[in-house]
Amino acid sequence: GRSHWLVEIPADQVTGYVLVDGRLPPHDTLRTGFLVPPRMRDIATSRPPYLSLHLTPGVPHHLYLRVRHNFVSYVSPGVPVPIRLHPIDEALAAERSHRVVQGLLAGLLLAMALYNLFLFLVVRERSYLYYVMLTALLALFWLSASGYLADLFWPSERAYPHAIDFYLLLGAGLGYLCFTVSFLETSRYAPIYHRLLHLLMALLALPALLGLFGYWVAAEQAAALAALMAALLSFGAAWRAHRRAHPLARYYLLAALPFVLGLVVYVATWWGLLPVVPVTRYSAQFGSAAEALLLSLALGARIRLLTRERAQALLDRTRAEAAERHLQEINALKTHLLGATAHDLRNPLSSVQGLIQTVREELPPDSPHRELLELAEAASQRMLGTIEQLITASALESGRVTFRRMRVDLVELVAETVHFHQDRATRKQQQLVFLGLTTGSCVVETDPEQLRRALTNLLTNALKFTPSGKRITVQLARHTDAVRLSVRDEGPGLTEADRARLFGYFQRLSAQPTGDEPSSGLGLAITKQIVERLGGRIEVDSTPGQGSTFTIVLPVSSAAS
């Protein structure tokens, strides 16, 4: 007794002719198909394509169909083309139910995507961004598959490109893999699965390329296989991470289980291994919706974990800053005590030296006590030198030294300093040579006293550690970008251990002075501070057994020729 029926024909272009009593009514030429624009179809549904038949009960009708279809397209029905006849009320009710389910699931996924996008903007955690990518693309896929995108955004005079569904699903798969890698920290907790998941990400390009070149059958098979592999590998990675005590892996396992099961059922249904019933038809949708809800719980747990970690990091940083301030206070107190003690010792030592010189002058030349006084004077002089170094180091470290810059001829300053140390080099039978500029002068805007002190420290060390009969070379060179003042000796050189503590305070190196000279371990540290305060740097080039070269480099901005 029904008079209105719908013929479902999933093909590209379908033209129908209905003959009643052997005649073709002029208004009964019907059109539908995937490539036919919705406004030109009998029933303007996106999918599946329907032909509308009005049949008179008791009258014989003949339906003739002309079908054109590309059987390697994305929406291929297979061979033979299935043709199904539905009462219109039942077909439209089923279509509405299908669209409602798809719309609710897509709306839920879009809501979760927007919510987690807000969380990502707050916490800046990459897992949330990948989760947004996954849920948003899944939502768009279900909206496209149910026809909502075509109804809302696609012009009715043009056929909707259903291949968009395929690429939305591939993008969702990529987002799922990226989320798995980031959330589970697979590089740390499941390194083997980490490599396999990255390999699978790269292999997703295969079905994408197959689809672009029109090999849709192979593309869909490759995508289905990739989906199954993604489900299994992600579940295996989560289980491995859980076994290695990942704090959030159990949440991922709980969330992934319905999705994996739904995906397996969906793929098995697609391959024809399970019957097409509502449970199997919507298994992937239900699984993805359940996963979206459960993963939100997992991401909530991650927020709590991140909050605890950041609170602990803030507490550790506060403690570290407090400890650093305490160390700075202790260091400042040490510097103050060191400077004050050195100042307090310098005056008594100067008085002792004066008394020694007075007593020595009053003794006769042949007095046996004269040698003892000379030893005492030498010891007090060494002590006074050490105290002067301590005072200098303390002043530099506390910033009490004022650098007074002026234009200085480096050739003259270096020549005077080298000449001052010639007597000492002669006493040790060493050759002290200055190689200046061949022509002109080298004018530098610097503090002459502080630069002289730095050069003196380098010369003193070279004289101290160079054996008798060896050569010490002082060289001044002017370049386009810097002025270089180097002191090269032929001493024992520096070991790797020496280099590591070369410019530290009170550091004694492996080499020993060749003339039993005293060493405070402060000279190089003071030199480095002076050179850096002058805007330059100090370089070291040394080979064990072949000597060392210390170079003071001043930038060209402070020099003029």
Secondary structure, DSSP 8 states (H G I E B T S, - for coil): ---EEEEE--SSEEEEEEEETTB--TT-EEEE-TTS-GGGSSS--SSS-EEEEE--TTS-EEEEEEEE--TTSTT---SS---EEEEHHHHHHHHHHHHHHHHHHHHHHHHHHHHHHHHHHHH--HHHHHHHHHHHHHHHHHHHHTTHHHHHHS-TTS---THHHHHHHHHHHHHHHHHHHHHHTHHHH-HHHHHHHHHHHHHTHHHHHHHHTT-HHHHHHHHHHHHHHHHHHHHHHHHHHHHTT-TTHHHHHHHHHHHHHHHHHHHHHHTTSS---HHHHTHHHHHHHHHHHHHHHHHHHHHHHHHHHHHHHHHHHHHHHHHHHHHHHHHHHHHHHHHHHHHHHHHHHHHHHHHHHHHHHHS-TT-TTHHHHHHHHHHHHHHHHHHHHHHHHHHHHHT------EEEEHHHHHHHHHHHTHHHHHHTT-EEEEE--SSS--EEEE-HHHHHHHHHHHHHHHHHHS-TT-EEEEEEEE-SSEEEEEEE--S----HHHHHTTTSTT---SS--TT-----S-HHHHHHHHHHHTT-EEEEEE-TTS-EEEEEEEEGGGEE-
